[in-house]
Amino acid sequence: MKKMKGDLIMSVELYALFSYAFTAAIALVMIGAVVLLNKIMGGNDEGGME
């Protein structure tokens, strides 16, 4: 099976890489949203859990 340049068939490795990157991006966005909400809601007391 010859691969051409304009082939739409995605390899398994490429699909795994894209799905992993997409999941990591979603996780980073959610963590950023939680941190931002924590700052907005007034969690200014540093050293709460030590």
N, CA, C and O atoms as a Tinker XYZ file with bonds, in Angstrom:
   200  protein
     1  N      0.834000   -1.193000    0.000000    73     2
     2  CA     0.000000    0.000000    0.000000    64     1     3
     3  C      0.871000    1.246000    0.000000    63     2     4     5
     4  O      1.603000    1.510000    0.954000    81     3
     5  N      0.782000    1.995000   -1.070000    73     3     6
     6  CA     1.635000    3.168000   -1.215000    64     5     7
     7  C      0.944000    4.389000   -0.612000    63     6     8     9
     8  O     -0.239000    4.629000   -0.854000    81     7
     9  N      1.701000    5.158000    0.181000    73     7    10
    10  CA     1.148000    6.372000    0.775000    64     9    11
    11  C      1.417000    7.549000   -0.152000    63    10    12    13
    12  O      2.549000    7.769000   -0.583000    81    11
    13  N      0.371000    8.298000   -0.452000    73    11    14
    14  CA     0.533000    9.489000   -1.276000    64    13    15
    15  C      0.500000   10.732000   -0.388000    63    14    16    17
    16  O      0.152000   10.670000    0.791000    81    15
    17  N      0.873000   11.860000   -0.992000    73    15    18
    18  CA     0.976000   13.082000   -0.200000    64    17    19
    19  C     -0.397000   13.562000    0.283000    63    18    20    21
    20  O     -0.529000   14.018000    1.419000    81    19
    21  N     -1.396000   13.462000   -0.556000    73    19    22
    22  CA    -2.714000   13.955000   -0.191000    64    21    23
    23  C     -3.608000   12.887000    0.411000    63    22    24    25
    24  O     -4.832000   12.975000    0.314000    81    23
    25  N     -3.014000   11.886000    1.026000    73    23    26
    26  CA    -3.789000   10.776000    1.571000    64    25    27
    27  C     -4.493000   11.200000    2.854000    63    26    28    29
    28  O     -3.895000   11.849000    3.713000    81    27
    29  N     -5.756000   10.833000    2.979000    73    27    30
    30  CA    -6.505000   11.202000    4.168000    64    29    31
    31  C     -6.485000   10.115000    5.226000    63    30    32    33
    32  O     -7.030000   10.297000    6.314000    81    31
    33  N     -5.863000    8.988000    4.918000    73    31    34
    34  CA    -5.798000    7.906000    5.898000    64    33    35
    35  C     -4.739000    8.252000    6.941000    63    34    36    37
    36  O     -3.561000    8.411000    6.620000    81    35
    37  N     -5.180000    8.365000    8.203000    73    35    38
    38  CA    -4.266000    8.750000    9.267000    64    37    39
    39  C     -3.685000    7.498000    9.914000    63    38    40    41
    40  O     -4.402000    6.532000   10.175000    81    39
    41  N     -2.398000    7.524000   10.166000    73    39    42
    42  CA    -1.777000    6.377000   10.808000    64    41    43
    43  C     -2.168000    6.320000   12.278000    63    42    44    45
    44  O     -2.616000    7.311000   12.854000    81    43
    45  N     -1.992000    5.160000   12.870000    73    43    46
    46  CA    -2.391000    4.971000   14.266000    64    45    47
    47  C     -1.530000    5.826000   15.186000    63    46    48    49
    48  O     -2.026000    6.387000   16.163000    81    47
    49  N     -0.237000    5.926000   14.874000    73    47    50
    50  CA     0.649000    6.731000   15.720000    64    49    51
    51  C      0.262000    8.205000   15.690000    63    50    52    53
    52  O      0.269000    8.883000   16.717000    81    51
    53  N     -0.076000    8.692000   14.493000    73    51    54
    54  CA    -0.457000   10.093000   14.358000    64    53    55
    55  C     -1.777000   10.363000   15.085000    63    54    56    57
    56  O     -1.938000   11.400000   15.728000    81    55
    57  N     -2.712000    9.427000   14.979000    73    55    58
    58  CA    -3.987000    9.583000   15.676000    64    57    59
    59  C     -3.785000    9.584000   17.181000    63    58    60    61
    60  O     -4.410000   10.374000   17.889000    81    59
    61  N     -2.911000    8.703000   17.685000    73    59    62
    62  CA    -2.640000    8.648000   19.116000    64    61    63
    63  C     -1.982000    9.942000   19.586000    63    62    64    65
    64  O     -2.293000   10.454000   20.662000    81    63
    65  N     -1.067000   10.466000   18.768000    73    63    66
    66  CA    -0.399000   11.716000   19.130000    64    65    67
    67  C     -1.383000   12.876000   19.183000    63    66    68    69
    68  O     -1.349000   13.682000   20.113000    81    67
    69  N     -2.260000   12.962000   18.185000    73    67    70
    70  CA    -3.239000   14.047000   18.163000    64    69    71
    71  C     -4.237000   13.933000   19.311000    63    70    72    73
    72  O     -4.590000   14.940000   19.926000    81    71
    73  N     -4.692000   12.723000   19.603000    73    71    74
    74  CA    -5.655000   12.561000   20.694000    64    73    75
    75  C     -5.002000   12.870000   22.035000    63    74    76    77
    76  O     -5.640000   13.450000   22.913000    81    75
    77  N     -3.734000   12.489000   22.202000    73    75    78
    78  CA    -3.023000   12.800000   23.444000    64    77    79
    79  C     -2.822000   14.297000   23.596000    63    78    80    81
    80  O     -3.010000   14.841000   24.684000    81    79
    81  N     -2.441000   14.969000   22.513000    73    79    82
    82  CA    -2.224000   16.411000   22.572000    64    81    83
    83  C     -3.538000   17.145000   22.849000    63    82    84    85
    84  O     -3.562000   18.122000   23.597000    81    83
    85  N     -4.629000   16.670000   22.242000    73    83    86
    86  CA    -5.932000   17.279000   22.471000    64    85    87
    87  C     -6.373000   17.123000   23.919000    63    86    88    89
    88  O     -6.902000   18.059000   24.518000    81    87
    89  N     -6.149000   15.921000   24.487000    73    87    90
    90  CA    -6.494000   15.681000   25.890000    64    89    91
    91  C     -5.641000   16.537000   26.814000    63    90    92    93
    92  O     -6.149000   17.084000   27.793000    81    91
    93  N     -4.354000   16.660000   26.517000    73    91    94
    94  CA    -3.472000   17.485000   27.350000    64    93    95
    95  C     -3.880000   18.953000   27.278000    63    94    96    97
    96  O     -3.834000   19.660000   28.285000    81    95
    97  N     -4.275000   19.412000   26.100000    73    95    98
    98  CA    -4.691000   20.808000   25.953000    64    97    99
    99  C     -5.966000   21.072000   26.747000    63    98   100   101
   100  O     -6.084000   22.111000   27.397000    81    99
   101  N     -6.915000   20.150000   26.703000    73    99   102
   102  CA    -8.154000   20.308000   27.475000    64   101   103
   103  C     -7.844000   20.327000   28.964000    63   102   104   105
   104  O     -8.409000   21.131000   29.706000    81   103
   105  N     -6.947000   19.443000   29.410000    73   103   106
   106  CA    -6.589000   19.396000   30.833000    64   105   107
   107  C     -5.938000   20.706000   31.266000    63   106   108   109
   108  O     -6.243000   21.218000   32.344000    81   107
   109  N     -5.044000   21.255000   30.441000    73   107   110
   110  CA    -4.389000   22.515000   30.796000    64   109   111
   111  C     -5.388000   23.665000   30.846000    63   110   112   113
   112  O     -5.290000   24.533000   31.714000    81   111
   113  N     -6.343000   23.679000   29.927000    73   111   114
   114  CA    -7.367000   24.733000   29.932000    64   113   115
   115  C     -8.227000   24.632000   31.189000    63   114   116   117
   116  O     -8.550000   25.649000   31.803000    81   115
   117  N     -8.599000   23.413000   31.572000    73   115   118
   118  CA    -9.425000   23.247000   32.762000    64   117   119
   119  C     -8.669000   23.633000   34.033000    63   118   120   121
   120  O     -9.240000   24.247000   34.934000    81   119
   121  N     -7.383000   23.273000   34.106000    73   119   122
   122  CA    -6.583000   23.667000   35.271000    64   121   123
   123  C     -6.446000   25.184000   35.328000    63   122   124   125
   124  O     -6.533000   25.782000   36.401000    81   123
   125  N     -6.232000   25.801000   34.171000    73   123   126
   126  CA    -6.147000   27.260000   34.131000    64   125   127
   127  C     -7.452000   27.925000   34.555000    63   126   128   129
   128  O     -7.434000   28.952000   35.234000    81   127
   129  N     -8.585000   27.343000   34.157000    73   127   130
   130  CA    -9.878000   27.906000   34.554000    64   129   131
   131  C    -10.086000   27.787000   36.062000    63   130   132   133
   132  O    -10.614000   28.705000   36.688000    81   131
   133  N     -9.678000   26.672000   36.643000    73   131   134
   134  CA    -9.814000   26.491000   38.096000    64   133   135
   135  C     -8.933000   27.489000   38.843000    63   134   136   137
   136  O     -9.368000   28.085000   39.828000    81   135
   137  N     -7.701000   27.672000   38.380000    73   135   138
   138  CA    -6.794000   28.623000   39.032000    64   137   139
   139  C     -7.332000   30.039000   38.903000    63   138   140   141
   140  O     -7.281000   30.813000   39.859000    81   139
   141  N     -7.850000   30.384000   37.724000    73   139   142
   142  CA    -8.398000   31.718000   37.510000    64   141   143
   143  C     -9.621000   31.961000   38.394000    63   142   144   145
   144  O     -9.751000   33.023000   39.001000    81   143
   145  N    -10.509000   30.980000   38.464000    73   143   146
   146  CA   -11.672000   31.117000   39.338000    64   145   147
   147  C    -11.260000   31.228000   40.802000    63   146   148   149
   148  O    -11.876000   31.966000   41.572000    81   147
   149  N    -10.227000   30.499000   41.181000    73   147   150
   150  CA    -9.751000   30.568000   42.562000    64   149   151
   151  C     -9.219000   31.960000   42.873000    63   150   152   153
   152  O     -9.412000   32.461000   43.980000    81   151
   153  N     -8.555000   32.588000   41.914000    73   151   154
   154  CA    -8.062000   33.954000   42.137000    64   153   155
   155  C     -9.211000   34.952000   42.162000    63   154   156   157
   156  O     -9.205000   35.887000   42.962000    81   155
   157  N    -10.194000   34.760000   41.294000    73   155   158
   158  CA   -11.318000   35.696000   41.233000    64   157   159
   159  C    -12.178000   35.605000   42.495000    63   158   160   161
   160  O    -12.634000   36.625000   43.011000    81   159
   161  N    -12.398000   34.393000   42.987000    73   159   162
   162  CA   -13.273000   34.207000   44.141000    64   161   163
   163  C    -12.633000   34.660000   45.446000    63   162   164   165
   164  O    -13.257000   34.563000   46.503000    81   163
   165  N    -11.419000   35.146000   45.392000    73   163   166
   166  CA   -10.815000   35.745000   46.579000    64   165   167
   167  C    -10.113000   34.749000   47.476000    63   166   168   169
   168  O    -10.299000   34.773000   48.693000    81   167
   169  N     -9.315000   33.881000   46.900000    73   167   170
   170  CA    -8.518000   32.982000   47.731000    64   169   171
   171  C     -7.140000   33.581000   47.940000    63   170   172   173
   172  O     -6.138000   33.009000   47.511000    81   171
   173  N     -7.086000   34.717000   48.589000    73   171   174
   174  CA    -5.812000   35.444000   48.729000    64   173   175
   175  C     -5.031000   35.054000   49.970000    63   174   176   177
   176  O     -3.927000   35.560000   50.172000    81   175
   177  N     -5.563000   34.171000   50.812000    73   175   178
   178  CA    -4.820000   33.766000   52.004000    64   177   179
   179  C     -3.802000   32.715000   51.608000    63   178   180   181
   180  O     -4.166000   31.572000   51.330000    81   179
   181  N     -2.526000   33.087000   51.580000    73   179   182
   182  CA    -1.466000   32.167000   51.166000    64   181   183
   183  C     -1.122000   31.239000   52.315000    63   182   184   185
   184  O     -1.218000   31.620000   53.482000    81   183
   185  N     -0.723000   30.023000   51.986000    73   183   186
   186  CA    -0.305000   29.073000   53.003000    64   185   187
   187  C     -1.485000   28.472000   53.749000    63   186   188   189
   188  O     -1.405000   28.274000   54.962000    81   187
   189  N     -2.566000   28.182000   53.064000    73   187   190
   190  CA    -3.715000   27.575000   53.721000    64   189   191
   191  C     -3.446000   26.146000   54.135000    63   190   192   193
   192  O     -3.779000   25.750000   55.252000    81   191
   193  N     -2.843000   25.359000   53.243000    73   191   194
   194  CA    -2.517000   23.971000   53.543000    64   193   195
   195  C     -1.010000   23.804000   53.568000    63   194   196   197
   196  O     -0.345000   23.919000   52.538000    81   195
   197  N     -0.482000   23.535000   54.737000    73   195   198
   198  CA     0.958000   23.332000   54.845000    64   197   199
   199  C      1.252000   22.026000   55.506000    63   198   200
   200  O      2.418000   21.675000   55.688000    81   199
